[in-house]
């Protein structure tokens, strides 16, 4: 674990950035967060954008244990310059990685956001709306309309058509009052596992019966998980649709 104590900026939002996935969908080469988009590692681009938010006073990066040495040597100076205070090793599942980050979040954090390293183009306006909504309502997630027709699949056979009305897609950043996020993770640690069936953080809040508010997301918050996504990201940048 790396720690750099700097003069802490104002703000009460801590952001956990899970970046410890194994990156199998991307194929050979560096893991996803260290691939570059527009000449900059995706992880650095994501943290740089988070750092633009005045409410954010610390960023905790959760990295694959096998990447920590390389980050220390090659990226730490740049990451620290954009508000990264700590880098901790991730776990087997995303939820385990988030928990590892949550354990080191500063006690000063009133609000904790979780944002995937591989989503560098999230909207700052959406994030601001998520933070203010989470302050009032406990938990807030970005949503986009679901435009296709969802089907449930088994093997190569469609089992059924799922009713589209009322369905939305969600991603990150997801934002929580810190006491609530700690409570739901601690409850989960006592009663179950942080398995790979937990694909986002708000589902733990829902499972406890607490409210999760929905905030409409921007248009280009893509998750870069495949070589095609990388090409799309470069194209969005080249077209000036994201920065
Ligand atoms: O696996 P998934 O696509 O849901 O990953 C979303 C984010 O969670 C990625 O940024 C990935 O690096 C991170 N992750 C993690 N630890 C894991 C699995 C995924 O930090 N064990």
Boltz pocket constraint, residues with backbone or C-beta under 6 A from the ligand:
constraints:
  - pocket:
      binder: B
      contacts: [[A, 17], [A, 18], [A, 19], [A, 20], [A, 21], [A, 22], [A, 62], [A, 90], [A, 91], [A, 92], [A, 93], [A, 94], [A, 95], [A, 97], [A, 98], [A, 116], [A, 117], [A, 118], [A, 199], [A, 225]]
      max_distance: 6.0
